[in-house]
């Protein structure tokens, strides 16, 4: 069994997201640099996980990294989505494979945590519930009013009966309930009504409302697997008053990754997988690592 001795500096794989519409045509995928800064500040090394790869690739990389972050992004989730005419969704297929591998590893006694943010949060829910078995991968999301704002959260009464928030201080709880710390950038959500149908699998810890009063889950964790997620973007820079919340969430996840004993073959193999091998590029308002279809880790 892959035990629970702590890893000092864990390697966290961040899944690439399909090219956004406003990006240059030669780009096929990217990772927003805010995710990198967020994880590195908590003591992790970041490894890009490519999209549109074979099962063998994902099996191999998930035997090396100590955890996975599934980011947000603007892609279509099911084949009935009209956005499919303009966007690819290789990251959705990759996320499904990653989630299945992580579930398998959990059943084998291997602690491989997965965090989902925004789209990644929604995909975690989709591929750990019966929704994954419906026609065209029918997604569990509901259209909500488009949001691009920072909000506090409303905790559910049993939120402390969780791994993620069990040690949340009373001071941080008040801050999260009052300060607009959570950056919401989405037009889909997972409604509280829908969450009632998956309560045996997922524990809703906090919620929000859109401008029309629709209640949706904003923080959740899986009851069995080491899967955690937020509808908002905790990696987004916020006011100094909110920085302790950002730190709490990043430190929790990176500490979860420290419990995974996965290893690269050697230091050189680890170093060639690091995201720092790829430069930061400005694409519109984004500062990101961008990749073409031919991008790969540097050779040994």
Secondary structure, DSSP 8 states (H G I E B T S, - for coil): -------SS-EEEEE-EE--TTS-TT--EEEEHHHHHHHHHTT-EEEEE-SS--HHHHHHHTTT-SEEEE-------STT-GGGGT---HHHHHHHHHHHHHHHHHHTT---EEEEETHHHHHHHHTTSGGGGSGGG----EEEEEEEEEE--EE-TTTTSSTTTTT--HHHHHHHHHS--EEEEEEEE-BHHHHGGGTTTEEEEEEEE-TT--EEEEEEEESSSSEEEESSBTTS---GGGHHHHHHHHHHHHHHHHT-----SSHHHHHHTBGGGS--EEETTEEEEEE-TT------
